Every structure is written in C-alpha cells, then in structure tokens.
Amino acid sequence: MICNDYIMDRRTFLRLTGVGAGGVLGALAGCGSGSGGQNTPVRDWSAENPLRIPPELRSYGPDHAYDLELRPGRTAFRADRQTPTWGVNGSYLGPTLRMQQGDHITVNVQNNLPEATTLHWHGMRLPAAADGGPHQPIPAIGRWQTGWEVVNAASTCWYHPHPHGATAQHVFRGVAGMIIIDDDDTRRLTLPRDYGVDDIPVILQDRSIDGGGQVQWETESNFGQLGTDMLVNGTMNAYLDVTTRRVRLRLLNASNARLYHVGFADGRHFALIAGDDGLLPAPVELDRVTLGPAERADIVVTCAPGERVIMDTAAGDERIDEGTYALMELRATATLKDTPDVPTRLGGAPPIVPPAGARVRHFELQGHDAINGQEMDLTRIDEVVPASAVEIWEVENDVYSHNFHIHGVSFTILDRDGEAPHAWETGRKDTVHVPEKSSVRLAVQFSSFVDPTLPYMYHCHILRHEDAGMMGQFLVVEPGTEAVTPRSIPAPSGSHSGHPS
C-alpha cells in the first residue's frame, strides 16, 4: 500500500533514496503529512475497487438524439459513506456520448438541479448558439434543446457546466462526461476500439474526502480545490482488469485545478496517439504525459500476462502539481488477447501554419481574475474575428499557474518562451497549460460559423479563476464586417453582466 500524501518532487525522491522507478510507489508506504497548503489526509492507498466504466450513450432516431438529465443524488466514494453529488443520468458524472462525424445531432437537456446551469461541449466546433456557455442558461427544473452537425474528426471531447460565476461548484459536484467522436478514416486504423474492454475512458479528478464521506470544497487559498484523494471515473482506489495485450486509455483531466503528470510506477513507455483535438500524425513514445485542467490525451499501453502496474501522477514544480499520487492499478489477466501494434502513421491533422501577415492578438493573464486588465463582463465583446481566419494568439502569464482554453477552435502551439512545445502537445489542441511567468504562442484556426450577436469564450480553465473573472468573449463574423460589429450585447436572462462578487 502507498499513502497519498507524498509531496516531495518525484525526481528528488529517486535521487535521494536510490529507489528505481519501479519501486517508488511501494517505497512511499508510511510517509507522513505533506505541506503546500493542502489539507492532506494520512491514508494508505490500495487498489480495492473495480474501475467504474461510464455507460456508453449512442444517439437514437432520425434526429440522432441524446437525452440528458442533470440531477442531484448521493454517491459512495468510500464504502458505506454517502456523499451528496450531482450527475447526468445518474448520481455522479454522466454517460459517454458516442458521436459520428457528419451526423446532425439533437441534444435534449433536462435540468432537474436546484440551480440554473449550462452544458458546454468542450472541444466541439459548433455554432455559438449551441456552445452551452454562459449565454445559454438552463433554468432550474428547466429544459434546453440544441443541436449541430458533428464536424470534428475522431477525438475525445467532454461536456461540463459553464454557468457564469458557478462553474467550479457545478463541475466539482459531478456534472461532467466524456464525448467520443468516430470517423471513417479512424475506423480503418488498427487501434483498440472496444469500449470498456480495450478502449477505456479515464476521467481524472481530485477530491479530499473525510472519514464520513464528506468532500472538502475550499482546500487551497488561490486555486480553490486541490484534493488528495484521486478519483478515476468517480472511483477511489481503482483497479482495471486488462484482458488485451494493448489497452487504450482516454485520459481526461476533469479536475478543477490539478495538473497531472501521468505515467506508470515502473517507468514503462507508452504510445501517445491523440491529444485534445484528435489523432496525431504519428504516435509519440513517452513515459509521462502532462495534462492541465480540461486537456485530453489518448495513450496505448502494452501489458504482459499476469502483471500489475500502478498508473500514477508524479510531483512537479508548481503548486497545482504537488504530490505523487497513485491513480489506479492495471491488472493483466493470466492470458491476454493479442492486439495489433500501434500504426506508425495515424493520419492526424498537420500543424496549423499561420499565413504571412496573420493577425496577432495578445492576452495577458493577470492575477486570478483579469485578462488584459479587464474582468469578465457578459455584455462586453472583447474581440471580433473573421470567419475561417488563422491568427496568432500570444498568451502571457504574469503570475502563477493558468490553463488557457478557447471555445470553438483548434490551435497548434507554435512555441513556449521561444522554444519548441513539449513532445506531448505537438498535435492540435483547444486548451494549453501556461506555467507561471511564461508565455505561449498559438496558431488558431477559427470556424466558419458566424454569429454577430452570440459570442464564444476564452478563459483560464482553472475554474476558480474563470469564475472570478479571468474570461473574455469573441464574436466570429463575416469577413469585412469586423469594424461595424457592435461590441456590446445584452446579458442572458437571469444573469448579471459583471463577475461574481
């Protein structure tokens, strides 16, 4: 067993103790309380609970419809201890929505929660009216129907609430789920694709859950929620029975603030095959992949018959990645079904290349509540972009950790502080981690969906920061109409224009 309160940097631990990577987690048993502002329980970790696999929800009928009910409930994260939670079609989290590129879908959302909320389709490229941001509120005990054509290529996206000033609480309570998009090209690849067998959703969240099953909400003074109990698909102390030689893990960081460095306790390598916006052009071999809040990565791990290995997150150098924690154990059966090697070419989209003379926009992330000196205002339009443009967005972080997300776009990281991006983030993305006092340059491809009255968002995806006002709005309009597009719009019904007090 290991205790989930290890704070020392993992590299330092290995250097000081001489423990090999394969033994690091076992060496942590019996360690004492950590530091760094988190209320850290002293608790042994052991793989006790089978990993919950969210049910797969496919569309029905000629409208390719999905029915989603947001509801309160109670969930047992710890045995015989019920915790009040929210969920989608259940008490905690929601089903995995399975979609096909080219389908025209309809989503019926019934909000049976006691508060107004929204449902945002993170990573989907769709019209602003369907985006599910703060301009599409769903009243308590109310209903929202929306729809769009699925234009994304095969990828792993997700859905979560986005109400102005309350996103952190609503996501924390459990309203979130994965979206898997298929396309014809990907079906021809020899990749694991049997959902729940060799193609596994892995929704990562951190919580601090006391002996009575109650979840602590505010655990860190600046970032809000940083927990020391790791949940995978809502399962604490999880294990996954692996029955195939290779298994695809669709990693989603659905935490409010935590930064994960995901790998395995024995240091094994794996193939990174996809990021936020779908498959890479070719697989990348890694032993760790870093995911800030809302980022995704698909990895393929090779297992040997009968072995057990712990998937963990290693400590880093930022406040939001303190501590090495076990996430779940992979348990390979004595006999494994053979599966093909990962293809050497995956066919993912190439990097976005900005044209000569591309428009450059600069965004300065300040404190925890402002971009370019302004806090969020639902009535103010901060940027107006011509449809289908490719622009360069420079994002500069003056202070502590942030995670920058742009709705409705795909982007490529051009550089970090003038250097090439990390190996795991060379594919197309929609969210990027920006460590303290650093900057990134992005080549951003905007959609062809135009709407001169309904905006998309850009914001920090550390949810406390988003709620405090670190968010802006942009319109996508017909080229040539940018100068005449109004920079002020009405606030949505039931909201106020400024940031929450």
Secondary structure, 3 states (H helix, E strand, C coil): CEECCECCCHHHHHHHHCCCHHHCCHHHCCCCCCCCCCCCCCCEECCCEECCCCCEEECECCCCEEEEEEEEEEEEEECCEEEEEEEECCCCECCEEEEECCCEEEEEEEECCCCCECCEEECCCCCHHHCCCCCCCECCCEEEEEEEECCCCCEEEEEECCCCCCHHHHHHHCCCEEEEEECHHHHCCCCCCCECCCEEEEEEEEECECCCCCECCCCECCCECCCCEEEECCEECEEEEEEECEEEEEEEECCCCCCEEEEECCCCCEEEEEECCEEEEEEEEECEEEECCCCEEEEEEECCCCCEEEEEECCCCCHHHCCEEEEEEEEEEEEEECCCCCCCCCCCCCCCCCCCCCCEEEEEEECCCEECCECCCCCECCEEEECCCEEEEEEEECCCCEEEEECCCEEEEEEECCECCCHHHCCCECEEEECCCEEEEEEEECCCCCEEEEEEEEEECCHHHHHHCCEEEEEEECCCCHHHCCCECCCCCCCCCCCCC
